[in-house]
Amino acid sequence: MAVPDYQTCMLPVLRFVASKPSEAVSLRAILDAVAGEFGLTESDLKELLPSGSQTTFTNRVHWACTYMKKAGLLVAPRRAHVQITQRGLEVAATKPQRIDVSYLKQFPEFVAFQQTKGTRSAKPTQVAEEATENGAQKTPLEALESGAQSLRAELATEIQERVRGCTPAFFERLVIELLVKMGYGGSRADAGKALGRSGDGGIDGIIKEDRLGLDAIYTQAKRWTDKAVGRPEVQQFQGALSGHGAGKGIFITTSYFTKEAIDYAAGLRNSKIVLIDGEELAELMIDHGIGVATAAVYEVKRVDSDYFEEEE
């Protein structure tokens, strides 16, 4: 038979992981179990994605696991392993006929994953899923672009999870590398010496605005996972800037900023504070190649009309 789509894979994956409630189940074991349930042939299992970077079956099972993790049915205790949650056990106990995107929408965590914060438009993953559910047709180019954006959205989410789980020292090195890649701090060595050594009144570090060091930018970084950065923290940072006679600051957090914090920073007159939350941090890391690797490159070409015009 043909390789099942990722939504069709969800229920078999959940059933198998639920059969081992106290274990972290390897992706390899899940692949073997699901392949056996669908009776996939060796040829089916060797089928590759168009990029040739991964087998279609492995990719679809991975996405099935990812979406169920977003819904709180599974967790990933370590790399390439998943484990059933209490919610996942409860869902398995009801013996549903099918688990798919529509089914997962009953869980608030999954809905939150699909939605965006603030005024940003709907995530491409949500748009693509709704289009599929409604039977909407897309041009090949639209489908390609939507797919690339969906992958980027999922990558950004995974990066945020990884960054929140890293050590303070690793986070400091990450901030240094990102700022240097963005053109600040002069050399990486200069930035490394400047950041993380101040710790004075809400200041974590001082970095050159350019290679010549014509101006300085003060930084504050908070690796928070369970709460937002509010106005008091931003106000304290602004006070520290004033105390140093500085007018520019970057406040980076792995979580997010409250509306009050954003409004306060936007209303400053004598200083400029740029707020970078976990979502924007992940986007910047992708844009500047920090912590990511290229999986595949697709080159889209069009007809060169000038080439086909003959001289009279």
Contacts in CASP RR format, 6 or more apart in sequence:
PFRMAT RR
TARGET T0000
AUTHOR 0000-0000-0000
METHOD contacts of the structure
MODEL  1
MAVPDYQTCMLPVLRFVASKPSEAVSLRAILDAVAGEFGLTESDLKELLP
SGSQTTFTNRVHWACTYMKKAGLLVAPRRAHVQITQRGLEVAATKPQRID
VSYLKQFPEFVAFQQTKGTRSAKPTQVAEEATENGAQKTPLEALESGAQS
LRAELATEIQERVRGCTPAFFERLVIELLVKMGYGGSRADAGKALGRSGD
GGIDGIIKEDRLGLDAIYTQAKRWTDKAVGRPEVQQFQGALSGHGAGKGI
FITTSYFTKEAIDYAAGLRNSKIVLIDGEELAELMIDHGIGVATAAVYEV
KRVDSDYFEEEE
1 38 0 8 1.000
1 39 0 8 1.000
1 40 0 8 1.000
1 44 0 8 1.000
2 44 0 8 1.000
3 40 0 8 1.000
3 44 0 8 1.000
3 47 0 8 1.000
3 56 0 8 1.000
3 57 0 8 1.000
3 60 0 8 1.000
4 38 0 8 1.000
4 60 0 8 1.000
5 60 0 8 1.000
6 59 0 8 1.000
6 60 0 8 1.000
6 61 0 8 1.000
6 63 0 8 1.000
6 64 0 8 1.000
6 67 0 8 1.000
7 64 0 8 1.000
7 98 0 8 1.000
7 99 0 8 1.000
7 100 0 8 1.000
7 101 0 8 1.000
8 98 0 8 1.000
8 100 0 8 1.000
9 34 0 8 1.000
9 60 0 8 1.000
9 61 0 8 1.000
9 64 0 8 1.000
10 64 0 8 1.000
10 67 0 8 1.000
10 68 0 8 1.000
10 98 0 8 1.000
10 99 0 8 1.000
10 100 0 8 1.000
11 96 0 8 1.000
11 98 0 8 1.000
11 99 0 8 1.000
12 33 0 8 1.000
12 34 0 8 1.000
12 37 0 8 1.000
12 38 0 8 1.000
13 30 0 8 1.000
13 34 0 8 1.000
13 61 0 8 1.000
13 64 0 8 1.000
13 65 0 8 1.000
13 68 0 8 1.000
14 68 0 8 1.000
14 73 0 8 1.000
14 74 0 8 1.000
14 84 0 8 1.000
14 88 0 8 1.000
14 91 0 8 1.000
14 92 0 8 1.000
14 99 0 8 1.000
15 92 0 8 1.000
16 25 0 8 1.000
16 29 0 8 1.000
16 30 0 8 1.000
16 33 0 8 1.000
16 34 0 8 1.000
17 25 0 8 1.000
17 30 0 8 1.000
17 74 0 8 1.000
17 82 0 8 1.000
17 83 0 8 1.000
17 84 0 8 1.000
18 84 0 8 1.000
18 88 0 8 1.000
18 89 0 8 1.000
18 92 0 8 1.000
20 84 0 8 1.000
21 84 0 8 1.000
21 89 0 8 1.000
23 83 0 8 1.000
24 77 0 8 1.000
24 78 0 8 1.000
24 81 0 8 1.000
24 82 0 8 1.000
24 83 0 8 1.000
25 81 0 8 1.000
25 82 0 8 1.000
25 83 0 8 1.000
26 80 0 8 1.000
26 81 0 8 1.000
27 58 0 8 1.000
27 61 0 8 1.000
27 62 0 8 1.000
27 65 0 8 1.000
27 80 0 8 1.000
27 81 0 8 1.000
27 82 0 8 1.000
28 80 0 8 1.000
30 61 0 8 1.000
30 65 0 8 1.000
30 82 0 8 1.000
31 57 0 8 1.000
31 58 0 8 1.000
31 61 0 8 1.000
34 61 0 8 1.000
35 44 0 8 1.000
35 45 0 8 1.000
35 57 0 8 1.000
40 57 0 8 1.000
44 57 0 8 1.000
45 55 0 8 1.000
45 57 0 8 1.000
46 55 0 8 1.000
47 55 0 8 1.000
47 56 0 8 1.000
47 57 0 8 1.000
48 54 0 8 1.000
48 55 0 8 1.000
48 56 0 8 1.000
49 55 0 8 1.000
49 56 0 8 1.000
49 59 0 8 1.000
49 296 0 8 1.000
50 298 0 8 1.000
51 295 0 8 1.000
51 296 0 8 1.000
51 298 0 8 1.000
52 296 0 8 1.000
53 295 0 8 1.000
53 296 0 8 1.000
65 74 0 8 1.000
65 76 0 8 1.000
65 82 0 8 1.000
66 154 0 8 1.000
67 101 0 8 1.000
67 104 0 8 1.000
67 110 0 8 1.000
68 74 0 8 1.000
68 88 0 8 1.000
68 99 0 8 1.000
68 104 0 8 1.000
69 75 0 8 1.000
69 76 0 8 1.000
69 82 0 8 1.000
70 104 0 8 1.000
70 109 0 8 1.000
70 110 0 8 1.000
70 113 0 8 1.000
71 87 0 8 1.000
71 104 0 8 1.000
71 107 0 8 1.000
71 109 0 8 1.000
71 110 0 8 1.000
72 85 0 8 1.000
72 87 0 8 1.000
72 88 0 8 1.000
72 107 0 8 1.000
72 109 0 8 1.000
72 110 0 8 1.000
73 84 0 8 1.000
73 85 0 8 1.000
73 87 0 8 1.000
73 88 0 8 1.000
73 91 0 8 1.000
73 104 0 8 1.000
73 107 0 8 1.000
74 82 0 8 1.000
74 83 0 8 1.000
74 84 0 8 1.000
74 85 0 8 1.000
74 88 0 8 1.000
75 82 0 8 1.000
75 83 0 8 1.000
75 85 0 8 1.000
76 82 0 8 1.000
76 83 0 8 1.000
77 83 0 8 1.000
84 92 0 8 1.000
87 107 0 8 1.000
91 99 0 8 1.000
96 103 0 8 1.000
101 129 0 8 1.000
101 133 0 8 1.000
102 133 0 8 1.000
104 110 0 8 1.000
105 111 0 8 1.000
105 114 0 8 1.000
113 157 0 8 1.000
114 122 0 8 1.000
114 123 0 8 1.000
114 125 0 8 1.000
114 126 0 8 1.000
114 129 0 8 1.000
115 122 0 8 1.000
115 123 0 8 1.000
115 126 0 8 1.000
116 122 0 8 1.000
116 123 0 8 1.000
117 256 0 8 1.000
117 279 0 8 1.000
123 150 0 8 1.000
123 153 0 8 1.000
124 146 0 8 1.000
124 147 0 8 1.000
124 149 0 8 1.000
124 150 0 8 1.000
124 152 0 8 1.000
124 153 0 8 1.000
125 150 0 8 1.000
125 153 0 8 1.000
125 154 0 8 1.000
127 146 0 8 1.000
128 146 0 8 1.000
128 147 0 8 1.000
128 150 0 8 1.000
131 138 0 8 1.000
131 146 0 8 1.000
138 146 0 8 1.000
141 300 0 8 1.000
144 298 0 8 1.000
144 300 0 8 1.000
148 298 0 8 1.000
152 286 0 8 1.000
155 282 0 8 1.000
155 286 0 8 1.000
155 292 0 8 1.000
156 279 0 8 1.000
156 282 0 8 1.000
156 283 0 8 1.000
156 286 0 8 1.000
157 282 0 8 1.000
159 282 0 8 1.000
159 285 0 8 1.000
159 286 0 8 1.000
159 291 0 8 1.000
159 292 0 8 1.000
160 254 0 8 1.000
160 278 0 8 1.000
160 279 0 8 1.000
160 281 0 8 1.000
160 282 0 8 1.000
163 171 0 8 1.000
163 174 0 8 1.000
163 223 0 8 1.000
163 254 0 8 1.000
163 278 0 8 1.000
163 281 0 8 1.000
163 282 0 8 1.000
163 285 0 8 1.000
164 223 0 8 1.000
164 225 0 8 1.000
164 254 0 8 1.000
164 255 0 8 1.000
165 225 0 8 1.000
166 174 0 8 1.000
166 223 0 8 1.000
168 223 0 8 1.000
171 221 0 8 1.000
171 223 0 8 1.000
171 254 0 8 1.000
172 195 0 8 1.000
172 196 0 8 1.000
172 221 0 8 1.000
174 285 0 8 1.000
174 290 0 8 1.000
175 195 0 8 1.000
175 219 0 8 1.000
175 221 0 8 1.000
175 252 0 8 1.000
176 188 0 8 1.000
176 191 0 8 1.000
176 192 0 8 1.000
176 195 0 8 1.000
177 188 0 8 1.000
177 290 0 8 1.000
178 281 0 8 1.000
178 284 0 8 1.000
178 285 0 8 1.000
178 288 0 8 1.000
178 290 0 8 1.000
179 185 0 8 1.000
179 191 0 8 1.000
179 195 0 8 1.000
179 207 0 8 1.000
179 219 0 8 1.000
179 250 0 8 1.000
180 186 0 8 1.000
180 187 0 8 1.000
180 188 0 8 1.000
180 191 0 8 1.000
181 288 0 8 1.000
181 289 0 8 1.000
181 290 0 8 1.000
182 284 0 8 1.000
182 288 0 8 1.000
183 210 0 8 1.000
183 211 0 8 1.000
184 191 0 8 1.000
184 207 0 8 1.000
184 208 0 8 1.000
184 209 0 8 1.000
184 210 0 8 1.000
184 217 0 8 1.000
185 191 0 8 1.000
185 194 0 8 1.000
185 207 0 8 1.000
185 208 0 8 1.000
185 209 0 8 1.000
185 210 0 8 1.000
185 211 0 8 1.000
185 213 0 8 1.000
186 208 0 8 1.000
186 210 0 8 1.000
186 211 0 8 1.000
186 213 0 8 1.000
187 211 0 8 1.000
190 208 0 8 1.000
191 207 0 8 1.000
191 208 0 8 1.000
194 205 0 8 1.000
194 206 0 8 1.000
194 207 0 8 1.000
194 208 0 8 1.000
195 204 0 8 1.000
195 205 0 8 1.000
195 206 0 8 1.000
195 207 0 8 1.000
195 219 0 8 1.000
196 204 0 8 1.000
196 205 0 8 1.000
197 205 0 8 1.000
198 204 0 8 1.000
198 205 0 8 1.000
198 206 0 8 1.000
198 218 0 8 1.000
199 205 0 8 1.000
200 240 0 8 1.000
201 236 0 8 1.000
201 240 0 8 1.000
202 220 0 8 1.000
202 236 0 8 1.000
202 237 0 8 1.000
202 240 0 8 1.000
203 218 0 8 1.000
203 219 0 8 1.000
203 220 0 8 1.000
203 237 0 8 1.000
203 240 0 8 1.000
203 241 0 8 1.000
203 244 0 8 1.000
204 219 0 8 1.000
204 220 0 8 1.000
204 221 0 8 1.000
205 218 0 8 1.000
205 219 0 8 1.000
205 220 0 8 1.000
206 216 0 8 1.000
206 217 0 8 1.000
206 218 0 8 1.000
206 219 0 8 1.000
207 216 0 8 1.000
207 217 0 8 1.000
207 219 0 8 1.000
208 215 0 8 1.000
208 216 0 8 1.000
208 217 0 8 1.000
209 215 0 8 1.000
209 216 0 8 1.000
209 217 0 8 1.000
209 248 0 8 1.000
215 248 0 8 1.000
216 246 0 8 1.000
216 248 0 8 1.000
217 248 0 8 1.000
217 249 0 8 1.000
217 250 0 8 1.000
218 237 0 8 1.000
218 240 0 8 1.000
218 241 0 8 1.000
218 244 0 8 1.000
218 246 0 8 1.000
218 247 0 8 1.000
218 248 0 8 1.000
218 249 0 8 1.000
218 250 0 8 1.000
219 249 0 8 1.000
219 250 0 8 1.000
219 251 0 8 1.000
219 252 0 8 1.000
220 233 0 8 1.000
220 237 0 8 1.000
220 240 0 8 1.000
220 249 0 8 1.000
220 250 0 8 1.000
220 251 0 8 1.000
220 252 0 8 1.000
221 251 0 8 1.000
221 252 0 8 1.000
221 253 0 8 1.000
222 229 0 8 1.000
222 233 0 8 1.000
222 251 0 8 1.000
222 252 0 8 1.000
222 253 0 8 1.000
222 254 0 8 1.000
222 255 0 8 1.000
223 253 0 8 1.000
223 254 0 8 1.000
224 253 0 8 1.000
224 254 0 8 1.000
224 255 0 8 1.000
225 254 0 8 1.000
225 255 0 8 1.000
226 255 0 8 1.000
227 255 0 8 1.000
228 255 0 8 1.000
228 256 0 8 1.000
228 257 0 8 1.000
228 258 0 8 1.000
228 261 0 8 1.000
229 251 0 8 1.000
229 253 0 8 1.000
229 255 0 8 1.000
229 256 0 8 1.000
229 257 0 8 1.000
229 258 0 8 1.000
229 261 0 8 1.000
229 277 0 8 1.000
230 257 0 8 1.000
230 258 0 8 1.000
230 260 0 8 1.000
230 261 0 8 1.000
231 258 0 8 1.000
231 260 0 8 1.000
231 261 0 8 1.000
231 263 0 8 1.000
231 264 0 8 1.000
233 251 0 8 1.000
233 261 0 8 1.000
234 251 0 8 1.000
234 257 0 8 1.000
234 261 0 8 1.000
234 264 0 8 1.000
234 265 0 8 1.000
234 273 0 8 1.000
234 275 0 8 1.000
235 264 0 8 1.000
237 249 0 8 1.000
237 251 0 8 1.000
237 273 0 8 1.000
238 264 0 8 1.000
238 265 0 8 1.000
238 268 0 8 1.000
238 271 0 8 1.000
238 273 0 8 1.000
241 247 0 8 1.000
241 248 0 8 1.000
241 249 0 8 1.000
241 271 0 8 1.000
241 273 0 8 1.000
242 270 0 8 1.000
242 271 0 8 1.000
246 271 0 8 1.000
247 270 0 8 1.000
247 271 0 8 1.000
247 272 0 8 1.000
248 271 0 8 1.000
248 272 0 8 1.000
248 273 0 8 1.000
249 271 0 8 1.000
249 272 0 8 1.000
249 273 0 8 1.000
249 274 0 8 1.000
250 273 0 8 1.000
250 274 0 8 1.000
250 276 0 8 1.000
251 265 0 8 1.000
251 273 0 8 1.000
251 274 0 8 1.000
251 275 0 8 1.000
251 276 0 8 1.000
252 276 0 8 1.000
252 281 0 8 1.000
253 275 0 8 1.000
253 276 0 8 1.000
253 277 0 8 1.000
253 278 0 8 1.000
253 281 0 8 1.000
254 278 0 8 1.000
254 281 0 8 1.000
255 277 0 8 1.000
255 278 0 8 1.000
256 277 0 8 1.000
256 278 0 8 1.000
256 279 0 8 1.000
257 265 0 8 1.000
257 275 0 8 1.000
257 277 0 8 1.000
261 275 0 8 1.000
262 275 0 8 1.000
265 273 0 8 1.000
265 274 0 8 1.000
265 275 0 8 1.000
276 284 0 8 1.000
284 290 0 8 1.000
285 291 0 8 1.000
285 292 0 8 1.000
286 292 0 8 1.000
END
